[in-house]
Amino acid sequence: MKTLVINCGSSSLKYQLIDMSTEECMVQGLVERIGIEGSVLTQKVEGKDKYVINTEIKNHKDAIKLVLEALIDPVHGVIKSMDEISAVGHRVVHGGEKYSDSVLINDKVLQSIKDCIVLAPLHNPPNIIGIEACKELMPNTPMVAVFDTAFHQTMPKHSYICPLPYDLYEKYGIRKYGFHGTSHKYVSNKVAEVMGKDLKDLKIVTCHLGNGCSLAAVKNGKSVDTSMGFTPLAGVMMGTRSGSIDPSVISFLIEQHGYTIEEVDELLNKKSGVLGISGVSSDFRDVLAAGEAGNERAKLALEIFYYKVRTQIAAYAGAMGGIDVIVFTAGIGENSSITRKEILKGLEFFGLELNEENNEIRGKIQEISTEDSRVKVYVVPTNEELMIARDTAKLVK
């Protein structure tokens, strides 16, 4: 069984074709600048030269058509015909409260995803466009929606209800939803497997640290809390997002300094976080380099980031009544040894001890705590595409 995984952004499309008999990625690719001058498809197949197509790509339907042509290309492709694709798994950012797991897409499901546009106005529309384009081009191929929010639907009410008038939750669905669920689900399952433990016996804090960052408290295999909230803006500080702040800052900027709500939204989402404090970049590599060169604001930005993640880990240990494992994943979590080391400083009281030598790794599964450490720490590269493919294959079968 071969499963095509599609992840549509507003002007981009990432894809992988995965052979589910071996769970090996046969091909991965990226379509960029959809609807913009300079559109390009880049496809990578192990053992073959990179395949690059520079052509006008007007919309997502054109992009998916180009992807399918690249997959069956006699020189650069990996399959002979589209009939070899058994199913398509679509990443969908928001499923609201309706979906606590992945689901086969039909008209009713598609309408539910559309109903959630109000909760994810930047993300759900391109996800929907991708689904509709695939349905048109592959009408007989089953399709599955895999939701970023689904894994966190196991949170108890005391974790997800906002301390606002309760009727705002009942009328408008204002609550914590959480995101990066596919990643948190994958790495929590994977670390249990690597440790040879039953996931139901573990209390895990998963740290998805990239340009967007979120943590999850995974107790006995279920998410009981997560740092992102009603939107991906909440939680710890990120590359360009502020994370959680006093909400009165918004009214202060609007009433006292003439900001529009649109300007505040852009400020909090695109101009804050590590970029806003350092003044250097949203890329942690650039900020680390600036800090090492003596830039005090860069140093401060990093110190705040380490502090926010560290205290969130400690909070989730309290939420679960203990902690067995900490997992680092995503771009920063997988690749920055200094970031992992600095975050863990101050958590020694848990009985945690870092193995400095093991910590000097990048992008591979590795225990980085000592043999005697009571709380274990692992680096586990995330694989959201494989998680999507697994859910898709399971539902189609």
C-alpha positions, 0 to 999 in steps of 0.5 A: 500500500502506497500512501500520498501525504499532502500538507498544503500551506497558503502558497506552498505544498509539501508531499511524501509518498510512503510505502506502508509495507516498509514505512519507507519514504519513496519520495518527498517534495515541495512546491513553492510560490503557488500563485506567485511569480517564480513557482517551483517544484523540487522533488527528492528520491534517494539515489537520484538527482534532485528533480526541479521544475520551474513553471507557472503554478496558478493554484493548488490544483495545478500544484497537485497535478504537477506533483502527480506528474512528477511521481509518475515521471519515467526518469524522476518518478517512483511509480508507473501510474496513479493507480499505485496510490492507495490513499491520500492523507491530508494534514488539516490544522483545525478539527475543532471539538468534533474530531478526536482522531483522524477520519475518512473525508466525505462531504460532511467532514469537508463541511466540518473543516470549512466550519473551522475556518473561523478558528484557523483562518490562515491554515484551514483554507489552503488545507481545504483547497488541497483536499478539493483539488485531490478529490477532483484529480483522484475521485476514486482514491480514498482520502483521510484528514489528520488533524493537528488538534485531534491528539489534544482532545483528550485534555480534561475540561480543567485544562482546556476551558479558558477562565472567561464567562462560560457562555463564550465557550458555549457560543463561540467555542473559545477554549484551548485546542492545542496544535502540533498534535501529530508530532506530539503523538508520534514522538511520545509513541516512539520514545516508549517504543525505544525505551521498551516501555508501555506508553500507558505506564509513562508520564512524558513531556514532549517539547516540539521546538522549531520556529513554532514551539509547543509542549505537551503533557502526555500521561499514560498515552493521552495528552492532558495539557499543551502549551498552545491554546485557542490559537498557535500564538499562546504558550512559550515564546517562539521564533516570531510569536510572543507566546502567552502575555498579559492580554491588557497589552493589546488594549494598551497599544490600541487605546494609548498608542493608536495601534489597529487590531491588525497591527497588534495581530501582526506584532504578536504573531510576526514581530515578537518572540526571539526576533522581537527581543533579539532584533537579529532574526527569528532563526535560532541559529542566527541568534545563537551566533549573535549571542556568542559574538557578544550581542546582549539582546540575543543573549537575553532572547535565548535566556527568556526562551530557555526559561519559558520552556524550562518552567513549562516542563516543570509545570507539566510534571506537576500536572501529571503528578510526576515525570518519567521522560522529557523528549526534544523534537523538531528543528531546534529540539533535534539539532541544538545541543546548547538549547537542550542543555540550557533548558534542562539547567535547574531541573536537576531536582527532579533527579535529572542528570544530562550526559554531556557527551550523548547530548552532542548529537543532531537529528537522530534518536538518542538518550541524552540523560545518564544511566543513573538519571531518574528522569530520562531525556531523549532526542526523537526526530519527529515524523509527522508525515509517517504518522499521517500515513499510518492513520490514513492506512489504518482507516482505509484498511 
